Amino acid sequence: MATIQLPGRGQRLDEPHIRRLAPLSRIVAQELLPYLDKPFVFFGHSLGALLCFETARSLRHGNLRQPAHLFVSAIEAPHRRGQEEPLSGLPKCALVKKLREFN
């Protein structure tokens, strides 16, 4: 099993962040090339889910081997993101009301 630790996080905290997802996904796809000789799956949580999705797209665009499965958690599908107002900008009373709607 291979895991990825991004620049600016964990043991790579001193490295500069890569702030754009598309270039990062292309870098990850390149770094994974030696591991693509066997079937593989991607699992990503939150930002990692988006990165896995974009990395799979980068592999597909390069006509490279695709993951057998793509497992994601803690984030909406890319085509659904941004359709609702973010909760972080709501006034307290509106936030409480929205949370009650979520039960």
All heavy atoms as an XYZ file, in Angstrom:
821
protein
N       0.851     -1.173      0.000
C       0.000      0.000      0.000
C       0.894      1.232      0.000
O       1.871      1.323      0.724
C      -0.890     -0.004      1.241
C      -1.764      1.230      1.311
S      -3.031      1.195      2.581
C      -2.111      1.632      4.024
N       0.532      2.194     -0.829
C       1.259      3.461     -0.880
C       0.327      4.570     -0.421
O      -0.854      4.574     -0.750
C       1.741      3.733     -2.301
N       0.856      5.457      0.366
C       0.098      6.639      0.765
C       0.862      7.871      0.324
O       2.065      7.814      0.087
C      -0.132      6.688      2.289
O       1.137      6.729      2.934
C      -0.910      5.480      2.771
N       0.154      8.964      0.228
C       0.763     10.211     -0.232
C       0.679     11.244      0.871
O      -0.375     11.412      1.487
C       0.035     10.728     -1.483
C       0.217      9.742     -2.627
C       0.520     12.114     -1.866
C      -0.603     10.071     -3.838
N       1.797     11.900      1.112
C       1.808     13.023      2.047
C       2.153     14.267      1.241
O       3.198     14.337      0.603
C       2.820     12.789      3.162
C       2.669     13.785      4.284
C       3.448     13.324      5.496
O       4.656     13.454      5.539
N       2.739     12.795      6.469
N       1.251     15.216      1.256
C       1.395     16.407      0.424
C       2.420     17.380      0.991
O       2.611     17.447      2.206
C       0.048     17.117      0.300
C      -1.082     16.306     -0.311
C      -2.364     17.120     -0.314
C      -0.727     15.868     -1.718
N       3.043     18.173      0.106
C       3.933     19.238      0.584
C       3.164     20.182      1.503
O       1.997     20.477      1.276
C       4.358     19.957     -0.696
C       4.083     18.998     -1.801
C       2.950     18.135     -1.343
N       3.827     20.616      2.560
C       3.196     21.534      3.507
C       2.386     20.856      4.580
O       1.726     21.518      5.382
N       2.423     19.514      4.631
C       1.651     18.760      5.630
C       2.529     17.675      6.253
O       3.432     17.159      5.624
C       0.430     18.115      4.981
C      -0.552     19.126      4.461
C      -1.677     18.458      3.700
N      -2.544     19.455      3.131
C      -3.782     19.680      3.530
N      -4.319     18.968      4.479
N      -4.503     20.606      2.950
N       2.213     17.331      7.492
C       2.904     16.230      8.168
C       4.409     16.407      8.171
O       4.928     17.467      8.532
N       5.136     15.373      7.758
C       6.605     15.421      7.743
C       7.148     16.347      6.663
O       8.336     16.638      6.627
C       7.166     14.017      7.556
C       6.879     13.111      8.731
C       7.399     11.708      8.510
O       7.781     11.323      7.411
N       7.412     10.923      9.576
N       6.276     16.819      5.775
C       6.694     17.730      4.709
C       6.224     19.159      4.983
O       6.069     19.967      4.080
C       6.137     17.233      3.376
C       6.632     15.836      3.024
C       6.074     15.348      1.736
N       6.635     16.105      0.628
C       6.229     15.965     -0.631
N       5.272     15.115     -0.938
N       6.783     16.676     -1.584
N       6.033     19.473      6.264
C       5.476     20.756      6.674
C       6.306     21.948      6.203
O       5.761     23.006      5.899
C       5.326     20.787      8.197
C       4.500     21.905      8.791
C       3.090     21.900      8.215
C       4.439     21.782     10.293
N       7.614     21.784      6.108
C       8.488     22.894      5.722
C       8.490     23.165      4.221
O       9.023     24.178      3.776
C       9.922     22.622      6.175
C      10.043     22.630      7.689
O       9.200     23.271      8.352
O      10.973     21.988      8.208
N       7.904     22.280      3.438
C       7.867     22.469      1.989
C       6.703     23.388      1.613
O       5.674     23.399      2.283
C       7.696     21.124      1.288
C       8.843     20.166      1.527
C       8.602     18.814      0.885
O       7.984     18.762     -0.198
O       9.020     17.801      1.479
N       6.864     24.150      0.539
C       5.754     25.039      0.127
C       4.548     24.239     -0.358
O       4.697     23.196     -0.983
C       6.361     25.866     -1.015
C       7.583     25.146     -1.445
C       8.030     24.279     -0.312
N       3.366     24.758     -0.043
C       2.120     24.144     -0.491
C       1.986     24.267     -2.006
O       2.464     25.224     -2.596
C       0.905     24.860      0.119
C       0.740     24.649      1.570
N       1.453     25.359      2.504
C      -0.070     23.816      2.261
C       1.097     24.971      3.709
N       0.176     24.037      3.590
N       1.314     23.311     -2.600
C       0.879     23.445     -3.990
C      -0.600     23.800     -3.894
O      -1.411     23.028     -3.399
C       1.095     22.145     -4.789
C       2.587     21.804     -4.815
C       0.534     22.286     -6.203
C       2.915     20.477     -5.444
N      -0.949     24.983     -4.320
C      -2.276     25.532     -4.055
C      -3.318     25.230     -5.118
O      -4.474     25.563     -4.942
C      -2.166     27.031     -3.838
C      -1.281     27.372     -2.657
C      -1.393     28.826     -2.288
N      -0.532     29.157     -1.188
C      -0.823     28.956      0.095
N      -1.955     28.408      0.418
N       0.034     29.288      1.033
N      -2.932     24.639     -6.225
C      -3.894     24.347     -7.290
C      -4.000     22.840     -7.462
O      -2.988     22.138     -7.541
C      -3.469     25.011     -8.584
C      -3.184     26.489     -8.398
C      -3.873     27.475     -9.237
N      -4.519     26.980    -10.413
C      -5.783     27.266    -10.693
N      -6.491     27.984     -9.882
N      -6.316     26.825    -11.802
N      -5.227     22.348     -7.528
C      -5.480     20.910     -7.554
C      -5.027     20.248     -8.857
O      -4.459     19.154     -8.833
C      -6.966     20.653     -7.308
C      -7.357     19.264     -6.865
C      -6.596     18.837     -5.625
C      -8.844     19.197     -6.609
N      -5.266     20.883     -9.989
C      -4.926     20.255    -11.271
C      -3.422     19.980    -11.393
O      -3.031     18.850    -11.718
C      -5.434     21.096    -12.437
N      -2.550     20.967    -11.123
C      -1.116     20.652    -11.209
C      -0.685     19.603    -10.185
O       0.148     18.741    -10.485
C      -0.421     21.990    -10.921
C      -1.454     23.037    -11.084
C      -2.778     22.381    -10.866
N      -1.271     19.655     -9.002
C      -0.933     18.665     -7.977
C      -1.335     17.264     -8.428
O      -0.584     16.306     -8.255
C      -1.606     19.021     -6.647
C      -1.348     18.068     -5.488
C       0.144     17.949     -5.194
C      -2.101     18.540     -4.250
N      -2.499     17.137     -9.051
C      -2.951     15.818     -9.500
C      -2.028     15.266    -10.587
O      -1.774     14.058    -10.634
C      -4.394     15.875     -9.994
O      -4.497     16.581    -11.209
N      -1.504     16.143    -11.438
C      -0.567     15.684    -12.470
C       0.750     15.213    -11.847
O       1.336     14.219    -12.280
C      -0.335     16.785    -13.501
C      -1.557     17.007    -14.392
C      -1.254     17.921    -15.565
N      -0.958     19.287    -15.172
C      -1.876     20.239    -15.011
N      -3.150     19.965    -15.200
N      -1.509     21.460    -14.671
N       1.211     15.909    -10.807
C       2.428     15.498    -10.094
C       2.209     14.135     -9.438
O       3.044     13.235     -9.538
C       2.833     16.558     -9.050
C       3.292     17.832     -9.746
C       3.910     16.021     -8.116
C       3.436     19.033     -8.818
N       1.071     13.976     -8.771
C       0.765     12.709     -8.107
C       0.690     11.585     -9.139
O       1.238     10.498     -8.924
C      -0.543     12.810     -7.294
C      -0.997     11.448     -6.806
C      -0.362     13.762     -6.119
N       0.030     11.835    -10.266
C      -0.074     10.817    -11.314
C       1.317     10.384    -11.779
O       1.587      9.185    -11.934
C      -0.907     11.338    -12.484
N       2.214     11.342    -11.974
C       3.590     11.024    -12.390
C       4.306     10.189    -11.340
O       5.009      9.237    -11.658
C       4.378     12.301    -12.675
C       4.101     12.919    -14.007
C       4.507     12.007    -15.149
O       3.649     11.675    -15.947
N       5.733     11.605    -15.241
N       4.133     10.568    -10.067
C       4.811      9.851     -8.982
C       4.280      8.424     -8.820
O       4.981      7.552     -8.319
C       4.665     10.614     -7.669
C       5.410     11.929     -7.632
C       6.919     11.753     -7.741
O       7.469     10.826     -7.107
O       7.547     12.550     -8.467
N       3.054      8.187     -9.236
C       2.451      6.859     -9.099
C       2.832      5.903    -10.229
O       2.590      4.701    -10.118
C       0.926      6.979     -9.043
C       0.356      7.579     -7.772
C      -1.157      7.758     -7.915
C       0.671      6.705     -6.567
N       3.411      6.406    -11.295
C       3.707      5.568    -12.463
C       4.410      4.255    -12.124
O       4.035      3.210    -12.656
C       4.491      6.356    -13.517
C       3.703      7.447    -14.241
C       4.601      8.183    -15.219
C       2.478      6.890    -14.914
N       5.406      4.233    -11.237
C       6.075      2.961    -10.937
C       5.157      1.930    -10.264
O       5.471      0.745    -10.243
C       7.209      3.350     -9.975
C       7.398      4.810    -10.145
C       6.078      5.359    -10.577
N       4.027      2.372     -9.717
C       3.132      1.479     -8.980
C       1.939      1.006     -9.817
O       1.088      0.275     -9.325
C       2.601      2.177     -7.726
C       3.703      2.651     -6.810
C       4.120      3.973     -6.828
C       4.339      1.761     -5.956
C       5.143      4.406     -5.996
C       5.368      2.185     -5.131
C       5.760      3.504     -5.156
O       6.781      3.926     -4.342
N       1.874      1.426    -11.063
C       0.689      1.139    -11.872
C       0.776     -0.177    -12.629
O      -0.029     -0.440    -13.515
C       0.435      2.291    -12.854
C       0.231      3.671    -12.241
C      -0.108      4.685    -13.320
C      -0.839      3.642    -11.170
N       1.731     -1.036    -12.275
C       1.856     -2.322    -12.957
C       0.912     -3.378    -12.392
O       0.797     -4.461    -12.946
C       3.303     -2.818    -12.882
C       3.785     -2.993    -11.453
O       3.269     -2.285    -10.558
O       4.684     -3.818    -11.225
N       0.220     -3.045    -11.297
C      -0.737     -3.967    -10.663
C      -2.067     -3.237    -10.509
O      -2.108     -2.008    -10.486
C      -0.250     -4.382     -9.277
C       1.078     -5.051     -9.263
C       1.512     -5.308     -7.837
C       2.988     -5.647     -7.839
N       3.608     -5.487     -6.567
N      -3.150     -3.995    -10.355
C      -4.428     -3.325    -10.071
C      -4.323     -2.507     -8.782
O      -3.628     -2.884     -7.838
C      -5.407     -4.489     -9.901
C      -4.779     -5.620    -10.634
C      -3.298     -5.435    -10.479
N      -5.010     -1.374     -8.754
C      -4.962     -0.498     -7.582
C      -6.285      0.215     -7.421
O      -7.107      0.259     -8.338
C      -3.813      0.515     -7.711
C      -3.968      1.471     -8.862
C      -4.499      2.743     -8.663
C      -3.599      1.108    -10.149
C      -4.649      3.621     -9.725
C      -3.742      1.978    -11.212
C      -4.271      3.241    -10.999
N      -6.489      0.752     -6.234
C      -7.666      1.562     -5.943
C      -7.189      2.869     -5.316
O      -6.074      2.959     -4.810
C      -8.664      0.851     -4.991
C      -9.151     -0.457     -5.600
C      -8.074      0.623     -3.622
N      -8.049      3.869     -5.357
C      -7.794      5.134     -4.676
C      -8.808      5.290     -3.561
O      -9.987      4.984     -3.741
C      -7.966      6.330     -5.613
C      -6.845      6.558     -6.581
C      -7.051      7.348     -7.689
C      -5.584      6.017     -6.395
C      -6.033      7.590     -8.594
C      -4.560      6.255     -7.287
C      -4.789      7.044     -8.392
N      -8.332      5.765     -2.416
C      -9.219      6.191     -1.340
C      -8.774      7.576     -0.912
O      -7.603      7.806     -0.645
C      -9.167      5.265     -0.120
C      -9.888      5.866      1.054
C     -11.271      5.881      1.099
C      -9.187      6.493      2.076
C     -11.942      6.478      2.152
C      -9.849      7.089      3.139
C     -11.244      7.080      3.176
N      -9.719      8.493     -0.857
C      -9.405      9.843     -0.414
C     -10.477     10.367      0.511
O     -11.662     10.089      0.335
N     -10.055     11.117      1.506
C     -10.965     11.707      2.490
C     -10.858     13.225      2.397
O      -9.751     13.775      2.439
C     -10.593     11.223      3.889
C     -11.451     11.792      4.968
N     -12.719     11.325      5.213
C     -11.227     12.796      5.834
C     -13.240     12.020      6.210
N     -12.353     12.927      6.604
N     -11.979     13.895      2.235
C     -12.048     15.352      2.181
C     -11.219     15.873      1.003
O     -11.496     15.513     -0.142
C     -11.621     15.939      3.523
O     -11.936     17.305      3.588
N     -10.214     16.701      1.254
C      -9.375     17.198      0.166
C      -8.741     16.038     -0.596
O      -8.600     16.076     -1.818
C      -8.287     18.137      0.697
C      -7.256     18.614     -0.320
C      -7.922     19.396     -1.433
C      -6.186     19.432      0.355
N      -8.375     14.983      0.121
C      -7.798     13.800     -0.531
C      -8.758     13.161     -1.520
O      -8.333     12.592     -2.531
N     -10.063     13.266     -1.257
C     -11.052     12.735     -2.193
C     -11.006     13.498     -3.511
O     -11.036     12.903     -4.592
C     -12.447     12.802     -1.576
N     -10.929     14.820     -3.415
C     -10.817     15.624     -4.637
C      -9.520     15.313     -5.378
O      -9.503     15.209     -6.604
C     -10.871     17.113     -4.300
C     -12.215     17.666     -3.866
C     -12.074     19.130     -3.472
C     -13.242     17.509     -4.959
N      -8.455     15.159     -4.620
C      -7.161     14.855     -5.236
C      -7.198     13.496     -5.929
O      -6.695     13.348     -7.047
C      -6.039     14.918     -4.205
C      -4.641     14.648     -4.742
C      -4.278     15.608     -5.876
C      -3.623     14.738     -3.617
N      -7.805     12.506     -5.304
C      -7.919     11.183     -5.936
C      -8.726     11.264     -7.227
O      -8.358     10.679     -8.246
C      -8.562     10.185     -4.980
S      -7.467      9.622     -3.671
N      -9.834     11.982     -7.182
C     -10.673     12.150     -8.368
C      -9.885     12.803     -9.498
O      -9.873     12.320    -10.630
C     -11.907     12.986     -8.011
C     -12.785     13.307     -9.183
C     -13.703     12.385     -9.654
C     -12.689     14.537     -9.812
C     -14.508     12.679    -10.746
C     -13.488     14.843    -10.902
C     -14.408     13.910    -11.374
N      -9.201     13.896     -9.189
C      -8.441     14.609    -10.216
C      -7.242     13.799    -10.705
O      -6.877     13.865    -11.881
C      -7.995     15.978     -9.705
C      -9.121     16.958     -9.527
C      -9.854     17.303    -10.827
O      -9.250     17.209    -11.916
O     -11.030     17.674    -10.737
N      -6.631     13.026     -9.809
C      -5.504     12.188    -10.219
C      -5.983     11.087    -11.160
O      -5.325     10.797    -12.164
C      -4.788     11.592     -8.990
O      -4.307     12.671     -8.173
C      -3.619     10.713     -9.394
N      -7.134     10.500    -10.872
C      -7.703      9.497    -11.777
C      -7.966     10.121    -13.152
O      -7.702      9.507    -14.191
C      -8.980      8.913    -11.192
N      -8.458     11.360    -13.157
C      -8.685     12.061    -14.430
C      -7.368     12.306    -15.156
O      -7.284     12.148    -16.374
C      -9.400     13.384    -14.193
C     -10.859     13.201    -13.914
C     -11.567     14.485    -13.607
N     -11.173     15.590    -14.468
C     -11.928     16.634    -14.721
N     -13.125     16.727    -14.184
N     -11.507     17.598    -15.489
N      -6.330     12.679    -14.416
C      -5.019     12.897    -15.030
C      -4.488     11.607    -15.648
O      -3.931     11.627    -16.757
C      -4.014     13.422    -13.997
O      -4.347     14.720    -13.593
N      -4.666     10.500    -14.950
C      -4.239      9.208    -15.490
C      -5.014      8.887    -16.768
O      -4.444      8.436    -17.762
C      -4.433      8.093    -14.457
C      -3.509      8.146    -13.238
C      -3.942      7.115    -12.199
C      -2.058      7.927    -13.640
N      -6.333      9.128    -16.739
C      -7.161      8.851    -17.910
C      -6.741      9.719    -19.096
O      -6.617      9.235    -20.210
C      -8.638      9.063    -17.588
C      -9.552      8.676    -18.755
C     -11.014      8.879    -18.463
N     -11.263     10.309    -18.341
C     -12.014     10.860    -17.394
N     -12.587     10.111    -16.484
N     -12.198     12.159    -17.354
N      -6.493     11.003    -18.835
C      -6.088     11.903    -19.917
C      -4.746     11.494    -20.511
O      -4.474     11.771    -21.678
C      -6.024     13.340    -19.427
C      -7.379     13.910    -19.156
N      -7.563     15.143    -18.585
C      -8.630     13.418    -19.365
C      -8.862     15.382    -18.462
N      -9.514     14.349    -18.918
N      -3.901     10.844    -19.709
C      -2.620     10.360    -20.200
C      -2.682      8.955    -20.762
O      -1.650      8.358    -21.055
N      -3.891      8.408    -20.902
C      -4.100      7.033    -21.385
C      -3.318      6.023    -20.551
O      -2.736      5.079    -21.080
C      -3.741      6.904    -22.869
C      -4.714      7.653    -23.743
O      -5.926      7.628    -23.496
N      -4.208      8.325    -24.745
N      -3.284      6.258    -19.239
C      -2.590      5.367    -18.307
C      -3.599      4.506    -17.569
O      -4.807      4.759    -17.607
C      -1.756      6.200    -17.322
C      -0.681      7.057    -17.979
C      -0.128      8.073    -16.998
C       0.432      6.175    -18.527
N      -3.101      3.511    -16.881
C      -3.968      2.591    -16.137
C      -4.823      3.353    -15.136
O      -4.341      4.272    -14.461
C      -3.109      1.567    -15.410
C      -3.917      0.488    -14.763
C      -3.007     -0.548    -14.157
N      -3.771     -1.772    -14.025
C      -3.236     -2.962    -13.984
N      -1.940     -3.097    -14.062
N      -3.992     -4.019    -13.855
N      -6.080      2.965    -15.037
C      -7.052      3.595    -14.146
C      -7.215      2.784    -12.865
O      -7.035      1.563    -12.880
C      -8.417      3.671    -14.840
C      -8.432      4.583    -16.044
C      -8.315      6.017    -15.618
O      -9.239      6.581    -15.067
N      -7.162      6.595    -15.832
N      -7.586      3.442    -11.766
C      -7.875      2.665    -10.553
C      -9.081      1.752    -10.779
O     -10.014      2.106    -11.518
C      -8.191      3.737     -9.502
C      -8.502      4.976    -10.265
C      -7.815      4.872    -11.581
N      -9.032      0.579    -10.155
C     -10.165     -0.346    -10.246
C     -11.389      0.246     -9.556
O     -12.522      0.013     -9.983
C      -9.793     -1.692     -9.620
N     -11.166      1.012     -8.510
C     -12.246      1.685     -7.772
C     -11.722      3.022     -7.259
O     -10.531      3.182     -7.010
C     -12.725      0.849     -6.580
C     -13.349     -0.436     -6.965
N     -14.623     -0.531     -7.463
C     -12.872     -1.696     -6.943
C     -14.905     -1.784     -7.719
N     -13.851     -2.512     -7.415
N     -12.650      3.939     -7.078
C     -12.351      5.233     -6.483
C     -13.275      5.394     -5.290
O     -14.488      5.503     -5.458
C     -12.583      6.358     -7.502
C     -12.486      7.791     -6.996
C     -11.083      8.088     -6.489
C     -12.864      8.763     -8.102
N     -12.716      5.337     -4.095
C     -13.482      5.479     -2.860
C     -13.225      6.875     -2.296
O     -12.070      7.277     -2.154
C     -13.055      4.436     -1.821
C     -13.253      3.019     -2.276
C     -12.184      2.284     -2.766
C     -14.504      2.428     -2.201
C     -12.361      0.974     -3.180
C     -14.687      1.121     -2.615
C     -13.613      0.389     -3.111
N     -14.290      7.594     -2.003
C     -14.142      8.941     -1.459
C     -15.067      9.114     -0.264
O     -16.099      8.457     -0.159
C     -14.439     10.023     -2.526
C     -13.436      9.942     -3.662
C     -15.845      9.913     -3.053
N     -14.671     10.012      0.628
C     -15.517     10.307      1.784
C     -15.366     11.769      2.169
O     -14.378     12.419      1.834
C     -15.145      9.403      2.972
O     -13.822      9.674      3.417
N     -16.378     12.272      2.853
C     -16.378     13.597      3.482
C     -16.347     14.761      2.498
O     -15.850     15.836      2.830
C     -15.236     13.713      4.497
N     -16.882     14.542      1.298
C     -16.993     15.661      0.358
C     -18.013     15.310     -0.714
O     -18.207     14.136     -1.029
C     -15.620     15.998     -0.265
C     -15.648     17.395     -0.859
C     -15.205     14.967     -1.295
C     -14.310     18.036     -0.966
N     -18.669     16.334     -1.241
C     -19.631     16.116     -2.310
C     -18.918     15.879     -3.634
O     -17.760     16.262     -3.809
C     -20.531     17.343     -2.459
C     -21.464     17.552     -1.302
C     -22.341     18.770     -1.515
O     -21.819     19.826     -1.926
O     -23.544     18.647     -1.258
N     -19.648     15.312     -4.570
C     -19.121     15.123     -5.918
C     -18.781     16.490     -6.525
O     -19.460     17.478     -6.240
C     -20.152     14.404     -6.775
N     -17.734     16.546     -7.348
C     -17.312     17.837     -7.903
C     -18.429     18.592     -8.625
O     -18.493     19.810     -8.542
C     -16.195     17.458     -8.874
C     -15.663     16.187     -8.355
C     -16.840     15.462     -7.748
N     -19.306     17.898     -9.301
C     -20.369     18.588    -10.024
C     -21.449     19.151     -9.102
O     -22.288     19.919     -9.523
C     -21.001     17.664    -11.076
C     -21.788     16.537    -10.504
N     -21.187     15.400     -9.992
C     -23.111     16.378    -10.334
C     -22.126     14.587     -9.547
N     -23.301     15.144     -9.743
N     -21.428     18.786     -7.812
C     -22.410     19.290     -6.854
C     -21.835     20.351     -5.919
O     -22.571     20.990     -5.197
C     -22.967     18.146     -6.016
C     -23.774     17.158     -6.829
C     -24.465     16.159     -5.937
N     -25.051     16.783     -4.773
C     -26.348     17.006     -4.594
N     -27.199     16.661     -5.508
N     -26.793     17.554     -3.481
N     -20.531     20.517     -5.933
C     -19.901     21.465     -5.017
C     -20.278     22.892     -5.349
O     -20.444     23.256     -6.500
C     -18.385     21.325     -5.064
C     -17.957     19.975     -4.531
C     -16.497     19.876     -4.315
N     -16.191     20.640     -3.113
C     -15.139     21.420     -2.994
N     -14.289     21.535     -3.966
N     -14.925     22.085     -1.881
N     -20.434     23.695     -4.347
C     -20.675     25.108     -4.536
C     -22.116     25.468     -4.843
O     -22.404     26.617     -5.131
N     -23.022     24.509     -4.773
C     -24.412     24.808     -5.073
C     -25.135     25.418     -3.882
O     -26.145     26.076     -4.046
C     -25.142     23.555     -5.537
C     -24.674     23.077     -6.891
C     -25.405     21.841     -7.348
O     -26.201     21.267     -6.631
N     -25.131     21.419     -8.567
N     -24.624     25.178     -2.703
C     -25.238     25.741     -1.505
C     -24.327     26.800     -0.898
O     -23.113     26.742     -1.036
C     -25.488     24.637     -0.461
C     -26.582     23.681     -0.868
C     -26.967     22.748      0.261
O     -26.768     23.116      1.436
O     -27.459     21.668     -0.034
N     -24.942     27.732     -0.205
C     -24.182     28.773      0.475
C     -23.330     28.136      1.574
O     -23.813     27.304      2.344
C     -25.163     29.772      1.101
C     -24.502     30.903      1.829
C     -25.521     31.854      2.459
O     -26.721     31.708      2.187
O     -25.095     32.708      3.228
N     -22.041     28.509      1.666
C     -21.214     27.930      2.727
C     -21.721     28.341      4.111
O     -22.141     29.483      4.318
C     -19.824     28.487      2.456
C     -19.995     29.605      1.504
C     -21.322     29.437      0.822
N     -21.681     27.421      5.031
C     -22.160     27.678      6.391
C     -21.256     28.647      7.139
O     -21.711     29.363      8.029
C     -22.269     26.371      7.171
C     -23.237     25.326      6.615
C     -23.207     24.076      7.468
C     -24.632     25.878      6.494
N     -19.987     28.684      6.778
C     -19.030     29.497      7.535
C     -19.333     30.989      7.498
O     -18.943     31.715      8.403
C     -17.617     29.250      7.010
O     -17.530     29.634      5.649
N     -20.039     31.469      6.489
C     -20.316     32.886      6.401
C     -21.654     33.307      6.964
O     -22.002     34.487      6.949
N     -22.425     32.361      7.486
C     -23.750     32.685      8.001
C     -23.687     33.357      9.362
O     -22.843     33.010     10.189
C     -24.594     31.404      8.122
C     -24.972     30.692      6.829
C     -25.717     29.403      7.147
C     -25.807     31.589      5.945
N     -24.609     34.294      9.633
C     -24.733     34.826     10.991
C     -25.177     33.695     11.929
O     -25.760     32.698     11.494
C     -25.824     35.893     10.883
C     -26.120     36.053      9.441
C     -25.529     34.908      8.700
N     -24.909     33.851     13.205
C     -25.163     32.786     14.176
C     -26.599     32.277     14.103
O     -26.827     31.060     14.080
C     -24.843     33.260     15.590
C     -24.999     32.163     16.620
C     -24.609     32.638     18.009
C     -24.798     31.519     19.010
N     -24.425     31.943     20.350
N     -27.600     33.163     14.065
C     -28.997     32.704     14.069
C     -29.309     31.898     12.804
O     -30.011     30.887     12.863
C     -29.958     33.870     14.240
S     -29.852     35.110     12.938
N     -28.772     32.310     11.650
C     -29.000     31.566     10.406
C     -28.278     30.222     10.434
O     -28.803     29.214      9.940
C     -28.542     32.389      9.216
N     -27.093     30.193     11.038
C     -26.354     28.943     11.166
C     -27.114     27.955     12.038
O     -27.265     26.784     11.685
C     -24.962     29.193     11.748
C     -24.122     27.956     12.034
C     -23.850     27.174     10.757
C     -22.815     28.352     12.709
N     -27.621     28.408     13.163
C     -28.393     27.537     14.058
C     -29.620     26.997     13.324
O     -29.937     25.802     13.404
C     -28.786     28.283     15.352
C     -29.792     27.490     16.166
C     -27.532     28.591     16.183
N     -30.301     27.861     12.578
C     -31.480     27.430     11.823
C     -31.098     26.350     10.809
O     -31.778     25.327     10.678
C     -32.115     28.616     11.111
C     -33.338     28.253     10.315
C     -33.932     29.453      9.609
C     -35.138     28.993      8.794
N     -35.552     29.966      7.831
N     -29.988     26.559     10.081
C     -29.540     25.584      9.082
C     -29.164     24.261      9.742
O     -29.514     23.190      9.238
C     -28.349     26.156      8.326
C     -27.966     25.366      7.127
C     -28.985     25.525      6.043
C     -28.504     24.902      4.763
N     -29.537     24.844      3.748
N     -28.495     24.304     10.873
C     -28.122     23.081     11.586
C     -29.357     22.321     12.052
O     -29.401     21.101     12.025
C     -27.210     23.404     12.766
C     -25.805     23.890     12.385
C     -25.032     24.313     13.614
C     -25.052     22.851     11.595
N     -30.397     23.047     12.473
C     -31.651     22.388     12.872
C     -32.289     21.697     11.661
O     -32.882     20.631     11.804
C     -32.587     23.399     13.498
C     -32.165     23.771     14.906
C     -33.235     24.551     15.646
N     -32.799     24.773     17.013
C     -32.725     25.959     17.584
N     -33.104     27.049     16.935
N     -32.294     26.070     18.824
N     -32.182     22.321     10.484
C     -32.714     21.691      9.286
C     -32.001     20.364      8.989
O     -32.591     19.424      8.490
C     -32.561     22.628      8.083
C     -33.461     23.817      8.108
C     -33.151     24.808      6.988
O     -32.386     24.458      6.056
O     -33.658     25.932      7.061
N     -30.717     20.301      9.316
C     -29.943     19.064      9.136
C     -30.277     18.021     10.202
O     -29.900     16.878     10.091
C     -28.438     19.351      9.207
C     -27.891     20.120      8.054
C     -26.832     20.989      8.248
C     -28.422     20.002      6.778
C     -26.293     21.706      7.193
C     -27.894     20.727      5.721
C     -26.830     21.571      5.919
N     -30.993     18.491     11.258
C     -31.353     17.640     12.403
C     -30.119     17.167     13.145
O     -29.901     16.034     13.455
C     -32.211     16.457     11.955
C     -32.908     15.787     13.122
O     -33.041     16.369     14.180
N     -33.345     14.577     12.913
